[in-house]
């Protein structure tokens, strides 16, 4: 592994650099083709630099009834940056928490904090005081910017915190009449951004907790641009006329990339919804003729139903699915109705964004695709050995981004011999396509058979009576484990023994009969993270 040499940091508060993993625990980074200057500030690159490139009059953000051009966004963020430095005394390297739903004000606060050299921690509206306290303590957060509609839990968190001392409200609606807005009102629209190093930490992303306790991951200024200059440029071919829409929270890296970084990097437009329900997304797609959508398979199923009822979603040229396995029936139905493939992909908070994906001209159903340019992937066995094509094992990947946990003893689990071992079970076919089997902790060993839960889920979802489902392994005295399916029924369906047997027989007829769910539990809803990932560990724990 090459010797890691970090650039000269602009951080006065050196907490994040001091708490990077030891150099010998870093992944092997492949930065060929990503040549950025030593001094790089991602906040500037996505605002002022775009104005200088001639995009000043292009619409950057749409949300809460207003449209804002790149020039307006640059001016807004510069005024906010002045307020952060002059009034709130934010210093380069301080951690700044932002609490808001998806709206333009949240994006502006994130960009402003990035411009002043702060390390941003974006958080979701639904976190409560106790959950926020864990983030604050882990990242030693000193400042917080909060939508005034969401102040209560953050205020309670600050009362008992030894780190969080400054909490300031902003108006996330269209009025902009809160303390931070008033502080910024009279400031100059010109701001000399902090000349951060390309490898200064810009963002702390907390994992979504789909398998338990969230972990803090550290991402550099260059990383924020790499995911755009890699995946968004190569796979999505983003251009200034694109209009983005989606459901993932900006608080998670999938949403921040797909709904802020990607459009802003290329002079495109982001539409931001505080409530990104499928009906609301469908309305926005039709109203603004959105071209690129980021959401989960469940929402795409709702869009397919809406198209049958007359919704016009033909403006979409790219439908990106991540967060959950994309079932083959959804892929095939989407392609049949639109003539375009749905782009399934896999990413992680540790890697920042998508690193394996299908392409418009190179795709297969029930397949995750091939590595994004600059990344390489392999399937490894128990001892780290590379497995041949067709065999199932753990996914290992490396490229220009990689895992760096903050003060975590989990670094050696995720990074092994320079490779990021994601915790997913995959196989690679003879043509180099990667096929998801399960999270490594979701493989079900039943009577000597290895059964991948997502394969059973895909079979169940192909039945019209099933709206959603999650499959886990449940303890069984005779078989060790059995396949247990938690099923949310489609509207108008009623749980019954007859329906249970009907679904079991359907699975037996769709995939190998030994994989069928020996137990089906009907439920009103499945436990999920705010990114839409099903929390199967909660189903296992409740059993």
PyMOL commands that set and color helices and strands:
alter all, ss='L'
color gray80, all
select helices_A, chain A and resi 15-18+23-25+42-45+48-55+70-86+104-115+129-139+148-159+179-185+221-236+253-265+278-288+297-308+328-338+411-414+440-442+453-461+497-510+513-515+536-542
alter helices_A, ss='H'
color red, helices_A
select strands_A, chain A and resi 59-63+66-69+95-99+119-123+143-147+166-170+201-206+216-220+243-246+269-271+292-295+318-321+342-347+354-357+370-371+376-380+392-398+415-416+419-428+434-439+443-446+449-452+466-476+480-489+519-522
alter strands_A, ss='S'
color yellow, strands_A
deselect
rebuild
show_as cartoon
